[in-house]
Structures are given as structure tokens and as C-alpha cells.
């Protein structure tokens, strides 16, 4: 069985946040509607509808229809999602899709934030096994559409293609287009300043380590962030050998934050594209050999 589960705030929330990366790093999949309380204490779907109406009804834009949709997602998350099932979590911030296997036999209610700002309390433990980029996803679902639009939905069409794709050996690196790769060092420093402010706003405690040549720019405890700044999407994002080695070593604890902005005013408002665990998604990267010329004496 395959489930598509979104880990993001709903559309009624202004500047809704995406929590897919944080769930991936924490080894969980999480959904919201915290005021309902522990789902294991809810005896029926009908009672769940009542609780949603009483405690979350003010957010239901379409009244009863919205409440029923929410109840369907929560009840499926509680009852229908089983250990061994696959889950695909789309990440709007990185344009990637995290693929995992559910491990917990029941949903649990945890108020502590797993990472960063994710406040969703209803969770299942997941072993994340793969990251798909858009091109890989469209080889399975050519239209790019799969599952439903609700928070939790079963995926039926293309299930066989999905399972076959997981068994295939991946290419080491993707064939990318030839884009300019020369980094803009001044713009990179501006992006690092913006990244520090962005992380603080998300309840992190960032430390600038860009001058230490560790393979990342910012440290937040055991999480490391490499920051890239560019003025156009036509400029490629470049990871050095040192940065790639750090990504290989740190895996889920390593993320690339890509800020794209034409000027400083745009950069002050920019939200980064977040690419977590880049080493686990080689399809999204192209290896470029750099040659050196040595004087023979």
C-alpha cells in the first residue's frame, strides 16, 4: 500500500509552512489538527468529526465538507496506514518527494517539535529510504499527479511502476544542462546573512562557520546548512568536493539552502529552496571533473 501524505500547514494559514524536510530528518511523518488531542482516544470517525467541528471549526472554509475531508485524512492516518506501507511526502520547498516505509504500528501524539518549527503532534515513525526529484516522479506518473489533494490519500494508479522504480539501481549522477557555475562570492555572503535571519525566525540557533572550511556554512546543533546565493535560476548550484564529502558523511543532517533573488531587497524577503540529504538524491546532481595542470620539473 502507498500513501501520499502532506506535512504542511493548510491554505487557511497565512504564509503556510512546509515541514517535509523536518519530518525527513526526524524519521517521522506528521499531520496537524493538534486540538483534537490523542487520536487513539477517539472511538469513531463520527466522534472525530464532532471534535474537529468543536475545536477546529473556525478554520473550515467550506463547513461540513471541509470537516469531513479533515476527518477522512486523520482517520486514515490513525487506522488505515500500517507498518510496512510506503509513504510519499511531497516537499514544496525543495521540489522533491521523500519516500519512506512506515514502522510504527500506531499513531502517537507528541507535542515536542521533532525539528525546527514543526508543531504537528500526530505522528508515525518512518524509515526514509529514497528521495525522488520531479523527473524521477514523472517517470512513474507522467502527468506528475498521483494520489488525492487531501492531507492523507491512498495511491492506487502507478503503484507497480513505483515499486519497480525503487528496485532499479540509480545512476551516480544526472545528466544536467550546461549552466554557468562560477559562484558569485559577494552574493554568497549576502545569502549567508539572509540564511542566518531565516533560521532564527524558524526557532533555530544558527552559528556561522563559513570561515572554517568544514563543508557547510551554518551549524544548528547537529544540523548543518550549506548556503548558496544566486541572482537567477539560470545559474547552477555548485557543491565543492569538500561540501559533497560533508553531505555524504552527515546524510539527513545536511541541507543546502538556495536563495535566488535579483537584488538585496528581494533577498531580504527570499525563502530558500531546501535540499536535504543531497547525497541520497544523485539524480539531481551532475558530477563535473576539474582538471589541474602540474608543472613537470
Beta strands, then each sheet from edge to edge (+ up, - down):
strand 1: 2-5
strand 2: 28-31
strand 3: 86-91
strand 4: 96-102
strand 5: 108-109
strand 6: 122-132
strand 7: 152-155
strand 8: 207-208
strand 9: 218-220
strand 10: 223-230
strand 11: 254-260
strand 12: 273-276
sheet 1: 2+ 6- 4+ 3- 1- 7+
sheet 2: 2+ 6- 5+
sheet 3: 8+ 9- 10+ 11+ 12-
end
